[in-house]
Amino acid sequence: MAFRRLVRDEHLPYDYTIASSVSEANTILRTNRFDILIVDYLLGDGTAFDILDSITNTPAIFATGAGNEELAVKAMKAGAYDYLIKNSTHNYLEVLPEIIKNAIRHKKVADEVKKYHDNLEQLVKERTEQLAREKELLSVTLSSMGDAVIAVDAEKRITLFNQVAQNLTGYKLNDVEGKPIHDVLSVINERKQQPVDNPINQVLESGRIEAGSAHDALISRDGSEHPISATAAPIRKNDGTVIGAVMVLRDVAKQRELDRMKTDFVSSVSHELRTPLTAIKAYTATILRDPDMAEQTKREFLAIIDEESTRLTNLVEDILEISQIESGTVKVPLQAVDIAAVVEQVLSALKPLADKKNIQLQTNIDAELPKLQADETKIQSMVTNLVHNAIKFTPHNGAVSILVRRRDEQLVMRVSDTGMGIPNEDLPKIFDRFYRVYTPGMQIQGTGLGLAIVRKIAMMHGGTIEVQSKVDRGTTFTILLPLTAQPALEATIVN
């Protein structure tokens, strides 16, 4: 009644509802929303604390004449916004509008703070999730890289060590994280076999991007040596302060091996070209200096020049052929090849060479062999190289035999000789370009490319090549070719 009079007499802009019990209040509160609750302590079927238990986020003002200081403390602890003592003169009503106004203002500020807190919490959550995704993406990216990545802080302690770095060095991340880089990374000059400074030290001193030398090699945990290319860069804060460095290590073993092979190739080609050219030039100069040279001597010199010219031509043709094959630009025009006819053509062409050494050419070719799907020109080159080598390395009165038969879906070709054979230590190298077996007391001409070409042609047709040899007892090369085109395979060497 006092509250109604207050609202009426003071013309307060309140829209209010009055409940006379806890149960009635809870029924109203379930379906209505209020800005303020003014609650008496004693409500017949309960107390104001029963109301407090059923509301959330609504300021409650205790107004009671039955309370004391202890009850006031309890009410404030329970979440009441304020506590008023009712008296007979209703003085509390005079301050009630201002308290309501403050409570609403406080509630508004509290709601804004809660909203800000909720927004901040959501922002932190989203940022945390974003950082987690970025960290996972960075981790996946670093793990997927083909290069080793190592990062250190300003004290040169390892902070990042990706999977490739672990594989290359032999250390696990748990073993090296937080450790000084010099305890883990050992780099030497592979030519001098002496330690060198890694680029991270140089970066932290200079503040610039630094690179290792062309001959750096990493010594892994097990002592093995890995040729590497190293590049390091500083890690900076926004103000430019260097706080660490990151280094990328690339395993360049294959690249350096390729460089070595190129160097060896150029060296071998130069040597092989120089030998016939020197002979041609020398004999030509001799003939030109002596116009009265005996005709017989001149003819002998011209024969040598012709022989060396042929040798030079064969070398150039072999180099061109293997170069084209290895470049991957050679297309293999598949056609039905009669392997028996190819063997017959090759033997017919090489028979004069065999007759000079009284070498018997023997064949064992199955009747009605299926056609081979292959490049006839390449197959003929392969057979020619094998048979020519067999004749060349077989002494007088020896024999060379060619066997061709079908084995399931493969064509088996076996070229055997009764020649000098190949030492076991040379067998793994005979398919290398320009490799020639050293034979004391014998000078056998050749380019050293024939077997390399044979292997490449076999691989082009999805085949394999095997070799078996015994010194002074002969050599057998076996080629297995699929009757239909197959993926390329490697050569197999059988001791």
C-alpha positions as CSV (number, residue, x, y, z in Angstrom):
1,M,0.0,0.0,0.0
2,A,2.8,2.4,0.9
3,F,4.6,1.6,-2.5
4,R,1.4,2.2,-4.4
5,R,0.9,5.6,-2.7
6,L,4.6,6.5,-3.4
7,V,4.2,5.8,-7.1
8,R,0.9,7.6,-7.3
9,D,1.9,10.7,-5.3
10,E,5.4,11.1,-6.8
11,H,4.1,10.3,-10.3
12,L,6.9,7.7,-10.8
13,P,7.1,6.1,-14.2
14,Y,7.0,2.5,-12.8
15,D,5.2,-0.4,-14.3
16,Y,5.0,-2.8,-11.5
17,T,3.4,-6.0,-10.2
18,I,2.8,-6.9,-6.5
19,A,3.0,-10.5,-5.3
20,S,1.9,-11.5,-1.7
21,S,3.8,-14.7,-1.4
22,V,6.8,-16.7,-2.6
23,S,4.7,-19.0,-4.8
24,E,2.8,-16.1,-6.4
25,A,6.1,-14.2,-7.0
26,N,7.7,-17.3,-8.6
27,T,4.7,-17.7,-10.9
28,I,4.9,-14.1,-12.0
29,L,8.7,-14.3,-12.5
30,R,8.5,-17.3,-14.7
31,T,6.5,-15.4,-17.3
32,N,7.6,-11.8,-16.9
33,R,10.9,-9.9,-16.9
34,F,11.5,-7.1,-14.4
35,D,14.3,-4.5,-14.0
36,I,14.1,-4.4,-10.1
37,L,12.7,-6.6,-7.4
38,I,11.8,-5.1,-4.0
39,V,11.4,-7.9,-1.6
40,D,10.1,-8.0,2.0
41,Y,12.0,-10.6,4.2
42,L,8.9,-12.5,5.5
43,L,6.5,-13.6,2.8
44,G,4.2,-16.0,4.6
45,D,5.2,-19.2,2.7
46,G,8.9,-18.3,2.7
47,T,11.4,-15.6,2.8
48,A,13.1,-13.2,0.5
49,F,16.0,-15.7,0.1
50,D,13.6,-18.1,-1.6
51,I,13.0,-15.4,-4.2
52,L,16.8,-14.7,-4.6
53,D,17.3,-18.4,-5.3
54,S,14.9,-18.3,-8.2
55,I,16.2,-15.1,-10.0
56,T,19.3,-14.4,-12.0
57,N,20.7,-11.1,-13.2
58,T,18.0,-8.9,-11.6
59,P,18.9,-6.5,-8.8
60,A,16.9,-7.2,-5.6
61,I,16.3,-4.7,-2.8
62,F,15.5,-6.0,0.6
63,A,12.9,-3.8,2.4
64,T,12.0,-5.3,5.8
65,G,11.1,-4.2,9.3
66,A,12.0,-7.6,10.8
67,G,15.7,-7.6,10.0
68,N,18.9,-6.8,11.8
69,E,22.5,-6.3,11.0
70,E,23.1,-10.0,10.7
71,L,20.3,-10.5,8.3
72,A,21.5,-7.5,6.2
73,V,24.9,-9.1,5.9
74,K,23.4,-12.4,4.9
75,A,21.2,-10.7,2.3
76,M,24.1,-8.8,0.8
77,K,26.1,-12.0,0.6
78,A,23.2,-13.7,-1.0
79,G,23.3,-11.2,-3.8
80,A,20.9,-8.4,-2.8
81,Y,21.7,-5.0,-4.3
82,D,20.7,-3.1,-1.2
83,Y,19.0,-3.5,2.2
84,L,16.4,-1.0,3.6
85,I,14.9,-1.0,7.1
86,K,11.2,-0.2,7.0
87,N,9.8,2.0,9.8
88,S,6.5,3.4,10.8
89,T,7.1,6.8,9.2
90,H,8.0,5.2,5.9
91,N,11.2,7.2,5.6
92,Y,12.8,4.5,3.5
93,L,10.3,5.3,0.8
94,E,11.9,8.7,0.3
95,V,15.2,7.2,-0.7
96,L,13.7,4.2,-2.6
97,P,13.4,6.0,-6.0
98,E,17.0,7.0,-6.0
99,I,18.1,3.5,-5.0
100,I,16.0,2.1,-7.8
101,K,17.6,4.5,-10.2
102,N,21.1,3.6,-9.0
103,A,20.2,-0.1,-9.2
104,I,19.1,0.2,-12.8
105,R,22.2,2.2,-13.6
106,H,24.3,-0.3,-11.9
107,K,22.6,-3.1,-13.7
108,K,23.1,-1.4,-17.0
109,V,26.8,-0.9,-16.3
110,A,27.1,-4.6,-15.1
111,D,25.3,-5.8,-18.3
112,E,27.7,-3.7,-20.5
113,V,30.7,-5.1,-18.5
114,K,29.3,-8.6,-18.9
115,K,28.8,-8.0,-22.6
116,Y,32.3,-6.7,-23.0
117,H,33.6,-9.6,-20.9
118,D,31.6,-12.1,-23.0
119,N,32.8,-10.4,-26.2
120,L,36.4,-10.4,-24.9
121,E,36.1,-14.0,-23.9
122,Q,34.8,-14.9,-27.3
123,L,37.5,-12.9,-29.0
124,V,40.1,-14.6,-26.9
125,K,38.6,-18.0,-27.7
126,E,38.5,-17.3,-31.4
127,R,42.0,-15.9,-31.4
128,T,43.2,-18.9,-29.4
129,E,41.5,-21.3,-31.9
130,Q,43.0,-19.3,-34.8
131,L,46.5,-19.4,-33.3
132,A,46.0,-23.2,-32.7
133,R,45.0,-23.6,-36.4
134,E,47.9,-21.5,-37.5
135,K,50.3,-23.4,-35.3
136,E,48.9,-26.7,-36.7
137,L,49.1,-25.4,-40.3
138,L,52.7,-24.2,-39.6
139,S,53.6,-27.6,-38.1
140,V,52.0,-29.5,-41.1
141,T,53.7,-27.1,-43.6
142,L,57.1,-27.5,-41.9
143,S,56.7,-31.3,-41.7
144,S,55.7,-31.4,-45.4
145,M,58.7,-29.4,-46.6
146,G,61.5,-31.2,-48.3
147,D,64.1,-29.1,-46.6
148,A,65.2,-29.1,-43.0
149,V,64.2,-26.0,-41.0
150,I,65.8,-25.0,-37.7
151,A,65.1,-21.8,-35.7
152,V,67.0,-20.5,-32.7
153,D,66.5,-17.6,-30.3
154,A,69.0,-14.8,-29.6
155,E,71.0,-17.1,-27.3
156,K,71.2,-19.7,-30.1
157,R,68.9,-22.1,-28.4
158,I,66.8,-24.3,-30.7
159,T,63.1,-23.3,-30.8
160,L,62.0,-25.1,-34.0
161,F,63.2,-28.3,-35.5
162,N,61.0,-29.8,-38.2
163,Q,60.8,-33.5,-39.2
164,V,63.2,-33.2,-42.1
165,A,65.8,-31.7,-39.7
166,Q,65.2,-34.6,-37.4
167,N,65.7,-37.1,-40.2
168,L,68.8,-35.4,-41.5
169,T,70.6,-34.9,-38.2
170,G,69.4,-38.0,-36.4
171,Y,68.1,-36.0,-33.4
172,K,64.5,-35.9,-32.2
173,L,62.8,-32.6,-31.3
174,N,62.6,-33.6,-27.6
175,D,66.3,-34.2,-27.6
176,V,67.3,-30.7,-29.0
177,E,64.6,-28.2,-28.0
178,G,66.1,-25.5,-25.9
179,K,69.7,-26.7,-26.5
180,P,72.4,-24.6,-28.1
181,I,72.6,-25.0,-31.8
182,H,76.4,-25.8,-31.7
183,D,75.6,-28.9,-29.6
184,V,73.5,-30.4,-32.3
185,L,74.7,-29.0,-35.7
186,S,78.1,-30.0,-36.9
187,V,79.1,-28.7,-40.3
188,I,82.4,-29.4,-42.1
189,N,84.0,-28.6,-45.5
190,E,83.7,-31.9,-47.3
191,R,86.8,-31.3,-49.3
192,K,89.1,-30.2,-46.5
193,Q,87.3,-32.3,-43.8
194,Q,87.6,-29.3,-41.4
195,P,84.8,-27.7,-39.3
196,V,83.2,-24.5,-40.7
197,D,81.0,-21.9,-39.0
198,N,77.3,-22.4,-39.6
199,P,75.3,-19.5,-41.1
200,I,73.3,-18.9,-37.9
201,N,76.3,-17.6,-36.1
202,Q,77.0,-15.2,-39.0
203,V,73.3,-14.1,-39.1
204,L,73.2,-13.2,-35.4
205,E,76.4,-11.2,-35.8
206,S,75.6,-9.4,-39.0
207,G,71.8,-9.2,-38.9
208,R,71.8,-10.1,-42.6
209,I,70.8,-13.2,-44.7
210,E,73.9,-15.5,-44.9
211,A,74.6,-18.7,-46.9
212,G,77.0,-21.6,-46.4
213,S,79.7,-22.6,-48.9
214,A,79.4,-24.9,-51.9
215,H,81.2,-27.7,-50.1
216,D,79.4,-27.8,-46.7
217,A,78.5,-31.2,-45.3
218,L,76.5,-32.0,-42.2
219,I,77.7,-34.6,-39.7
220,S,74.7,-36.4,-38.3
221,R,74.3,-38.0,-34.9
222,D,75.6,-41.4,-36.2
223,G,78.7,-39.8,-37.8
224,S,77.5,-40.0,-41.3
225,E,78.2,-37.2,-43.7
226,H,75.5,-35.4,-45.7
227,P,76.3,-32.7,-48.4
228,I,74.1,-29.7,-47.7
229,S,73.2,-26.3,-48.9
230,A,72.6,-23.9,-46.0
231,T,70.9,-20.5,-45.9
232,A,70.0,-18.6,-42.7
233,A,68.0,-15.4,-42.1
234,P,67.4,-13.2,-39.0
235,I,64.1,-13.2,-37.1
236,R,63.1,-9.6,-36.2
237,K,60.5,-7.9,-34.0
238,N,58.4,-5.1,-35.4
239,D,61.0,-2.6,-34.2
240,G,63.7,-4.4,-36.2
241,T,65.4,-6.0,-33.2
242,V,66.9,-9.4,-34.0
243,I,65.5,-12.0,-31.7
244,G,66.7,-15.1,-33.4
245,A,67.5,-16.8,-36.7
246,V,66.0,-19.5,-39.0
247,M,68.1,-21.7,-41.2
248,V,67.1,-23.9,-44.1
249,L,69.2,-27.0,-44.9
250,R,68.8,-28.8,-48.2
251,D,70.3,-32.3,-48.7
252,V,72.2,-31.8,-52.0
253,A,73.8,-35.3,-52.2
254,K,72.1,-36.1,-55.5
255,Q,72.9,-32.7,-56.9
256,R,76.6,-32.9,-56.1
257,E,76.7,-36.5,-57.4
258,L,75.1,-35.2,-60.6
259,D,77.7,-32.4,-60.8
260,R,80.5,-34.9,-60.2
261,M,79.0,-37.1,-63.0
262,K,78.8,-34.2,-65.3
263,T,82.5,-33.3,-64.6
264,D,83.5,-36.9,-65.1
265,F,81.5,-37.1,-68.3
266,V,83.1,-34.0,-69.7
267,S,86.5,-35.2,-68.7
268,S,85.9,-38.7,-70.2
269,V,84.5,-37.2,-73.5
270,S,87.5,-34.8,-73.7
271,H,89.9,-37.7,-73.3
272,E,88.1,-40.0,-75.7
273,L,87.9,-37.3,-78.3
274,R,91.5,-36.1,-77.9
275,T,93.0,-39.6,-78.5
276,P,91.7,-40.1,-82.1
277,L,92.1,-36.4,-82.9
278,T,95.7,-36.4,-81.8
279,A,96.4,-39.5,-84.0
280,I,94.6,-38.0,-87.0
281,K,96.4,-34.7,-86.6
282,A,99.8,-36.3,-86.1
283,Y,99.6,-38.6,-89.1
284,T,98.1,-35.9,-91.3
285,A,100.9,-33.5,-90.4
286,T,103.5,-36.2,-91.1
287,I,102.1,-36.8,-94.6
288,L,102.0,-33.1,-95.3
289,R,105.6,-32.5,-94.2
290,D,107.0,-35.3,-96.4
291,P,105.7,-35.0,-100.0
292,D,108.2,-37.7,-101.0
293,M,106.9,-40.3,-98.5
294,A,106.8,-43.8,-99.8
295,E,103.4,-44.8,-101.1
296,Q,103.2,-47.8,-98.8
297,T,103.9,-45.7,-95.7
298,K,101.4,-43.1,-96.8
299,R,98.7,-45.8,-97.3
300,E,99.5,-47.2,-93.8
301,F,99.2,-43.7,-92.4
302,L,95.9,-43.0,-94.2
303,A,94.5,-46.4,-93.0
304,I,95.3,-45.3,-89.4
305,I,93.6,-41.9,-90.1
306,D,90.6,-43.7,-91.5
307,E,90.5,-46.0,-88.5
308,E,90.7,-43.2,-86.0
309,S,88.1,-41.2,-87.9
310,T,85.7,-44.2,-87.7
311,R,86.5,-44.4,-84.0
312,L,85.7,-40.7,-83.6
313,T,82.5,-41.1,-85.5
314,N,81.4,-44.0,-83.4
315,L,82.1,-42.1,-80.2
316,V,80.1,-39.1,-81.4
317,E,77.2,-41.3,-82.4
318,D,77.2,-43.2,-79.1
319,I,77.3,-39.9,-77.1
320,L,74.4,-38.5,-79.2
321,E,72.4,-41.7,-78.7
322,I,72.8,-42.0,-74.9
323,S,72.3,-38.2,-74.6
324,Q,69.0,-38.5,-76.4
325,I,67.9,-41.5,-74.4
326,E,68.7,-39.9,-71.0
327,S,67.1,-36.6,-71.9
328,G,63.7,-38.3,-72.0
329,T,62.9,-36.7,-75.3
330,V,63.2,-39.9,-77.3
331,K,59.9,-41.4,-78.3
332,V,59.7,-45.2,-78.6
333,P,57.6,-46.0,-81.7
334,L,56.3,-49.4,-80.8
335,Q,55.9,-51.9,-83.7
336,A,55.9,-55.7,-84.1
337,V,59.6,-56.7,-84.2
338,D,60.8,-60.1,-85.4
339,I,63.7,-60.6,-83.0
340,A,65.0,-63.6,-85.0
341,A,65.3,-61.4,-88.1
342,V,67.1,-58.7,-86.0
343,V,69.6,-61.2,-84.7
344,E,70.2,-62.6,-88.2
345,Q,70.9,-59.1,-89.5
346,V,73.3,-58.2,-86.7
347,L,75.2,-61.5,-87.1
348,S,75.4,-61.0,-90.8
349,A,76.9,-57.5,-90.4
350,L,79.4,-58.6,-87.7
351,K,80.5,-61.9,-89.3
352,P,83.5,-60.4,-91.1
353,L,84.8,-59.1,-87.7
354,A,84.3,-62.6,-86.1
355,D,86.0,-64.3,-89.1
356,K,89.1,-62.2,-88.6
357,K,89.5,-63.8,-85.2
358,N,88.2,-67.2,-86.2
359,I,85.3,-66.8,-83.7
360,Q,82.3,-69.1,-84.2
361,L,78.9,-67.3,-84.1
362,Q,76.3,-69.8,-82.7
363,T,72.5,-69.3,-82.4
364,N,69.8,-71.0,-80.4
365,I,66.5,-69.3,-81.3
366,D,63.2,-70.8,-80.6
367,A,60.9,-71.4,-83.6
368,E,57.8,-69.3,-83.9
369,L,58.7,-66.7,-81.4
370,P,56.0,-64.1,-80.8
371,K,56.5,-60.6,-82.1
372,L,58.1,-58.1,-79.7
373,Q,56.3,-54.7,-79.3
374,A,59.4,-52.5,-79.4
375,D,61.4,-49.9,-81.4
376,E,63.2,-52.1,-84.0
377,T,66.1,-49.6,-84.4
378,K,66.8,-49.5,-80.7
379,I,66.6,-53.3,-80.3
380,Q,69.0,-53.7,-83.2
381,S,71.4,-51.2,-81.6
382,M,71.2,-53.2,-78.3
383,V,71.9,-56.5,-80.0
384,T,74.7,-55.1,-82.0
385,N,76.4,-53.6,-79.0
386,L,76.2,-56.9,-77.1
387,V,77.4,-59.1,-79.9
388,H,80.2,-56.6,-81.0
389,N,81.5,-56.5,-77.4
390,A,81.4,-60.3,-77.1
391,I,83.5,-60.6,-80.3
392,K,85.9,-57.8,-79.3
393,F,86.7,-59.3,-75.9
394,T,86.9,-62.9,-77.0
395,P,90.3,-64.2,-78.1
396,H,91.0,-66.0,-81.4
397,N,89.3,-69.3,-82.0
398,G,86.7,-68.6,-79.4
399,A,82.9,-68.7,-79.7
400,V,80.0,-66.3,-79.2
401,S,76.4,-67.7,-78.8
402,I,73.1,-66.0,-78.9
403,L,70.0,-67.6,-77.3
404,V,66.5,-66.3,-77.7
405,R,63.4,-67.9,-76.2
406,R,60.1,-67.1,-74.6
407,R,59.5,-67.3,-70.9
408,D,55.9,-66.7,-69.9
409,E,55.2,-63.1,-71.1
410,Q,58.8,-62.2,-71.5
411,L,61.4,-62.5,-74.2
412,V,64.7,-63.8,-73.0
413,M,67.9,-62.9,-74.9
414,R,71.2,-64.3,-73.8
415,V,74.6,-63.3,-75.4
416,S,77.5,-65.4,-74.2
417,D,81.2,-65.5,-75.0
418,T,84.3,-67.5,-74.1
419,G,86.3,-64.4,-73.6
420,M,88.5,-62.9,-70.9
421,G,85.6,-62.3,-68.5
422,I,85.1,-59.4,-66.0
423,P,86.6,-59.2,-62.5
424,N,84.0,-59.2,-59.7
425,E,85.1,-55.7,-58.5
426,D,84.3,-54.3,-62.0
427,L,80.9,-55.8,-62.4
428,P,78.9,-53.1,-60.6
429,K,80.5,-50.4,-62.8
430,I,80.3,-51.8,-66.3
431,F,77.0,-50.1,-67.1
432,D,78.5,-46.6,-66.2
433,R,79.3,-44.3,-69.1
434,F,82.9,-44.4,-70.3
435,Y,83.8,-47.2,-67.8
436,R,86.2,-49.7,-69.3
437,V,87.7,-52.7,-67.6
438,Y,91.5,-52.4,-67.3
439,T,93.2,-55.3,-69.0
440,P,97.0,-55.4,-68.4
441,G,99.0,-55.8,-71.6
442,M,95.9,-55.4,-73.8
443,Q,94.7,-52.2,-75.6
444,I,91.1,-52.8,-76.8
445,Q,89.5,-49.8,-78.5
446,G,86.0,-48.7,-77.5
447,T,84.0,-45.7,-76.3
448,G,82.9,-47.2,-73.0
449,L,79.4,-46.3,-73.8
450,G,78.1,-49.5,-75.4
451,L,76.8,-51.2,-72.2
452,A,75.4,-47.9,-70.9
453,I,73.4,-47.7,-74.1
454,V,72.3,-51.3,-73.9
455,R,71.0,-50.8,-70.3
456,K,69.1,-47.6,-71.3
457,I,67.4,-49.3,-74.2
458,A,66.4,-52.3,-72.1
459,M,64.9,-49.9,-69.5
460,M,63.1,-47.9,-72.2
461,H,61.2,-51.0,-73.1
462,G,60.5,-51.9,-69.5
463,G,63.1,-54.6,-69.4
464,T,66.1,-55.6,-67.2
465,I,69.6,-56.7,-67.9
466,E,71.8,-59.1,-65.9
467,V,75.4,-60.1,-66.2
468,Q,77.3,-63.1,-65.1
469,S,81.1,-63.4,-65.6
470,K,84.1,-65.4,-64.6
471,V,87.6,-64.2,-65.4
472,D,89.1,-66.2,-68.3
473,R,85.9,-68.2,-68.7
474,G,83.7,-65.8,-70.4
475,T,80.7,-63.5,-69.9
476,T,76.9,-63.8,-70.3
477,F,74.5,-60.9,-70.7
478,T,70.8,-61.7,-70.2
479,I,68.1,-59.3,-71.3
480,L,64.5,-59.8,-70.2
481,L,62.0,-57.8,-72.3
482,P,58.2,-57.9,-71.8
483,L,56.3,-58.8,-74.9
484,T,54.1,-55.8,-74.3
485,A,55.2,-52.3,-73.2
486,Q,55.9,-52.1,-69.4
487,P,57.2,-49.4,-66.9
488,A,61.0,-49.0,-67.0
489,L,63.1,-51.1,-64.5
490,E,66.7,-51.0,-63.3
491,A,69.6,-53.2,-64.3
492,T,70.5,-56.2,-62.1
493,I,74.1,-57.4,-61.7
494,V,74.7,-61.0,-60.7
495,N,78.2,-62.0,-59.6
